[in-house]
Amino acid sequence: MTTRTHTRNLHDIAVIVDPTQDHVAVAVEPIDAGTTLLWGGHDAVTLRDAIRPGHRFAIRSVPAGAWILQYGQPFALSKGLEPGDPVNDATADSEVPEIGPAQVTLQSPALPAWVGPFPTFEGFHRADGNVGVRNWVLVVPTSMCAAHEATQIAARAELQGLYTRAAYPNVDGVTSIAHDGGCACPDPTVETVGPGAYESTLRLLGQHIRHPNVGAAIVIELGCEKTNHVAFSEYFGTNDLGALCGKPVRRLSVQQLGGTRATIDAGLAMIPELLTEADRVSRAPAPLSALALGLECGGSDAFSGLTANPALGHASDLLVRAGGRSVIGEVPEFFGAAHLFAARAANRDIVADIYAMLEAYRAYAARSGHSMTENPSRGNKEGGLLNITIKSLGAQAKSGTAPVQGVMQYSEWVWDRDRAGVYLLNTPGYDQLSVPGLVGAGCQIACFTTGRGTGIGNAIAPVIKLSSNTPLYERMLADMDIDAGAVLTEGLSLPEMGRMIFDEVLAVASGKLTKAELNGHREFALWNIEGLWL
């Protein structure tokens, strides 16, 4: 291999997170093999191989069998590292550090008090006391067997001009949450350990109807599925979901109406009335204590843990300081870093809950012959995420430093919790399932960090996209809302970037459209949680 020998300042082209403890640096730009990097006060480091952006190289010797540190935390076992060596599968063994609940020391973190008047946002105040940031007419199929009708009603309502912003200035549109659940789930009469797919389907769909971003709804059944109108009535204890939710909710039955075309026609006939009812509510000032923010990452790279995720953590802390809530999901992406998150728990019961959730995923994967170490995707690894531990160390940074006030199961409601702070929601490490879980838990907005690039949005909630690196932001400008890569390219501090994200959250809460909304992203999916409910 031909190398080009030249000398550079290490800090110009690489990042060291914790200079006192870390054994590695992360390349910000391509670095040729043979490059000598000057690191003030330390011995120069000469690279043995070329290093791609986002990938690591050793800056200190680490003997074979010893833990390699980044963020001051162990993430892999050395196979014998010397300064200048690349850190990859050939030089490191991706063992997950086993730091159990008994080793967690509670830190009892206290955030600084807010100075001055609390910010507010302009939201839609609902009858149940919650506040929305959007105002949708929502079409909800109770099962996959009514998904086509729901999709057609929502699409035709907008395409045929039944809804226009000019006619209904306080309404965001007509949308649907088509899904593939509601019938192919275990028999609800069979006793299980905790609620399963049947109950979680009813609850999550019900919470989308109840959601403060929804002003009116149509619920459509086929008629014979497990989660039909009768099941909804039995589960929620009423035939009138509208009275329960404090908003207009209408019902349709495909079988009773005589089929697809009749159901679509009946739904379209209801739309003008529901739009009129939803339009009666207009934006008014609301406190940040009425806001819950979903924290999500997807298509992550090594820069996600250096820029976008910790900056989002600063924004989350600002929201909590103002009385709000943040909800983080993707439990499988806490392996190897759970001890850092658990140390912020309000009490030891929450520590136990965090670890019990992780153990449930570990057991679930083991039953099918897999392990949680398989988590990083091919794209993650291309972006420099060597293993699940280094991915998790960056991912949990989204939650900031605020106290962890509790653990929530999938389809639980954050507004049933009475404390400001951070909550861990049981969702899988898959964006298309995790984001609807966050929204279904009551989050009105989600912030989504990405290093590789993804355009995902949500059917009823705005999703703010944060790019971890500037090249991605410039390449996918029509999908990205904020360039968190400016932390590296423009020298912004993480608190400065966090404040920018926080200000964007307030603007979006008050009506500013995200790129995902402008692009028409309205994703939704249900998670079949059988075997993972604790």
Secondary structure as UniProt FT lines:
FT   STRAND          7..9
FT   HELIX           10..13
FT   STRAND          14..15
FT   TURN            19..21
FT   STRAND          24..27
FT   TURN            33..34
FT   STRAND          36..38
FT   TURN            40..41
FT   STRAND          45..46
FT   TURN            53..54
FT   STRAND          56..58
FT   TURN            64..65
FT   STRAND          67..70
FT   TURN            71..72
FT   STRAND          73..78
FT   TURN            83..84
FT   STRAND          86..87
FT   TURN            89..91
FT   STRAND          92..93
FT   HELIX           101..103
FT   STRAND          120..125
FT   TURN            127..128
FT   STRAND          131..132
FT   STRAND          136..141
FT   HELIX           144..146
FT   HELIX           147..159
FT   TURN            160..161
FT   TURN            165..167
FT   TURN            169..170
FT   STRAND          173..176
FT   TURN            188..189
FT   HELIX           197..210
FT   TURN            212..213
FT   STRAND          214..221
FT   TURN            226..227
FT   HELIX           229..236
FT   HELIX           241..245
FT   STRAND          249..253
FT   HELIX           254..257
FT   HELIX           260..279
FT   STRAND          284..287
FT   HELIX           288..290
FT   STRAND          292..297
FT   HELIX           302..305
FT   TURN            306..307
FT   HELIX           308..321
FT   TURN            322..323
FT   STRAND          325..328
FT   HELIX           331..334
FT   TURN            335..337
FT   HELIX           338..342
FT   TURN            343..344
FT   HELIX           348..367
FT   TURN            368..369
FT   HELIX           372..374
FT   HELIX           378..382
FT   TURN            383..384
FT   HELIX           388..395
FT   HELIX           396..399
FT   TURN            400..401
FT   STRAND          404..408
FT   TURN            410..411
FT   HELIX           414..416
FT   STRAND          421..425
FT   HELIX           431..440
FT   TURN            441..442
FT   STRAND          445..450
FT   STRAND          463..467
FT   HELIX           470..475
FT   TURN            476..479
FT   STRAND          482..483
FT   TURN            484..485
FT   HELIX           486..489
FT   HELIX           494..509
FT   TURN            510..511
FT   HELIX           515..518
FT   TURN            519..520
FT   TURN            530..531
//
